[in-house]
């Protein structure tokens, strides 16, 4: 299973879906490939975390 070059849906930059990541996804039962590069995933996660905190009225 070779590395796969994908294009991030957010920033449009290419990123690698490594053989190791593919094995992890398969082990977890995920049937899709990632859509975002690592940097954009982190930015999206942080944005979602802030949104949840604002809705809950503060930090944990």
C-alpha positions as a printed NumPy array, in Angstrom:
array([[  0.   ,   0.   ,   0.   ],
       [  1.977,   3.057,  -1.214],
       [  1.536,   6.618,   0.049],
       [ -1.285,   8.486,  -1.691],
       [ -1.048,  12.143,  -2.693],
       [ -4.312,  13.988,  -1.941],
       [ -5.478,  17.589,  -2.309],
       [ -6.792,  19.466,   0.743],
       [-10.368,  20.679,   0.252],
       [ -9.726,  23.777,   2.393],
       [ -6.375,  25.171,   1.248],
       [ -5.933,  23.248,  -2.006],
       [ -2.402,  22.136,  -1.134],
       [ -1.272,  18.565,  -1.783],
       [ -0.585,  16.305,   1.194],
       [  0.383,  12.679,   1.68 ],
       [ -1.911,  10.026,   3.066],
       [  0.867,   7.778,   4.265],
       [  0.9  ,   4.014,   4.303],
       [  0.875,   4.14 ,   8.111],
       [ -2.173,   6.468,   8.17 ],
       [ -3.964,   4.209,   5.697],
       [ -3.364,   1.222,   7.981],
       [ -4.71 ,   3.208,  10.951],
       [ -7.84 ,   4.218,   9.02 ],
       [ -8.405,   0.602,   7.949],
       [ -7.941,  -0.657,  11.519],
       [-10.533,   1.866,  12.778],
       [-12.967,   0.858,  10.022],
       [-12.94 ,   4.219,   8.242],
       [-14.008,   3.842,   4.609],
       [-12.966,   7.284,   3.371],
       [ -9.709,   9.148,   2.882],
       [ -8.979,  12.394,   4.72 ],
       [-10.123,  15.562,   2.958],
       [ -7.922,  18.061,   4.783],
       [ -4.204,  18.398,   5.379],
       [ -2.944,  18.249,   8.958],
       [ -2.767,  22.052,   9.338],
       [ -6.326,  22.56 ,   8.09 ],
       [ -7.618,  19.723,  10.308],
       [ -6.044,  21.429,  13.324],
       [ -7.553,  24.793,  12.364],
       [-10.992,  23.211,  11.855],
       [-10.799,  21.327,  15.155],
       [ -9.862,  24.511,  17.019],
       [-12.701,  26.434,  15.369],
       [-15.2  ,  23.708,  16.334],
       [-13.828,  23.635,  19.888],
       [-14.247,  27.421,  20.253],
       [-17.79 ,  27.23 ,  18.86 ],
       [-18.723,  24.52 ,  21.369],
       [-17.234,  26.547,  24.229],
       [-19.172,  29.637,  23.199],
       [-22.422,  27.656,  23.052],
       [-21.798,  26.051,  26.442],
       [-20.995,  29.38 ,  28.058],
       [-17.31 ,  29.025,  28.744],
       [-14.335,  26.766,  28.979],
       [-14.224,  23.317,  30.533]])
